[in-house]
Amino acid sequence: MALNYYPFSSVSKFTFLTWCCLLFISSEGAAHNVVSFGARADARSDSTAAFLRTWAAACRSAKPATVVVPRGRFLVRQVEFRGPCRSRISIFIYGTIAAPASYLALGNAQNWILFAHVNGMTIQGGTIDANGASHWACRKSGKSCPTGATSMQFSSANNVVVSGLTSINSRMFHFVINGCKNIKMQNMKLAAPSQSPNTDGIHVMRSSGVTITGSDIRTGDDCISIGPGSSNLWMENLRCGPGHGVSIGSLAQSLNEAGVQNVTLTNSVFYGSQNGIRIKSWARQSNGFVRNVLFSNINMYRVSNPIIIDQSYCPSNQGCPHQGLSVKISSVTYRNIKGTSATPVAVKLHCSRLKPCSGMRLEDIKLTYGKTRALSSCQHIHGTSSRMVTPLSCF
């Protein structure tokens, strides 16, 4: 499988393309450089206020506006960029936006960088560095630590494109898409150490029309996690691992929970991740559901749980309900999934006793475990298998 994770073959090509775009947009509207508003690229001076002044000028522009972050390292504390704005905004990042190194610097803020109520925006290139090392160390020590901030969140935002952006050392999630429509994330590179806690790559919730393509995600938690209320989600050409795989859930955290539907993951590869493609939910009473999901054309390399449904999810093994209840899972297709499992059970489909999974399909599956046959394990599931299925279907 030929995957193109890095769309720009060289820095010069990236610079040429983005400057062409910048010149075109600037001829139609206004360009705003953060340095002109007081930002300093010395990695020490606090540029938060300068970034806010730059955003305010772009947001009130009657014509499409650009925000330019030039080369260098800009120190920015917790910041909120709010709309609605008068026109579309394009942000070109050539340098690095960095959070303070101290785990106390962001306090208990949920987000480091927040875009809220923005309609029509493009973010192109550059790096954001959340400097999460001291926060991970604090959590590992058992001290009382801040909960940790998401590196960048889009909240109630529509028609946003994020392209070629690198996010490193997140304290918690790299990106959260919450309550949004028509968000496109492409050619991203997300990285945090494999032991960094809760550093999910991209978390999607209460959003529709989200597209994630051509990205390399290496984290300490889920590469992509999909929460309640997500629909019409397309994921393609992803490289995942290390991390916990691509997960729908965890779900069934409340009774009246919105469902997840119309989700596709295709043409992707997993390397050494804890899970491959996973659906997980607590064993709690819930009106939620998962339906119309397609996982296709996926390669697994030394993945511990290549295909897994876990409807008794309970990571701490404390206070876990055992009601046999959960969300209703139906119409999930696994097609052309191949590779190697790091554990004997390559396919584990454990569904709810009182809400069995239905309409499940296995098509052209070939997963092996070393030199021996891999195994499959099923509970409370109804479905069909076709073409070659290894390990043998347990439906």
Salt bridges, closest charged atoms under 4 A:
ASP42 OD2 - ARG40 NE 3.82
ASP46 OD2 - ARG77 NE 3.24
GLU80 OE1 - ARG82 NE 3.04
ASP129 OD2 - ARG73 NH2 2.82
ASP216 OD1 - ARG218 NE 2.84
ASP221 OD1 - HIS244 ND1 3.37
ASP222 OD1 - ARG278 NH2 3.02
ASP222 OD2 - LYS280 NZ 3.82
GLU363 OE1 - ARG335 NE 2.79
GLU363 OE2 - ARG361 NE 2.65
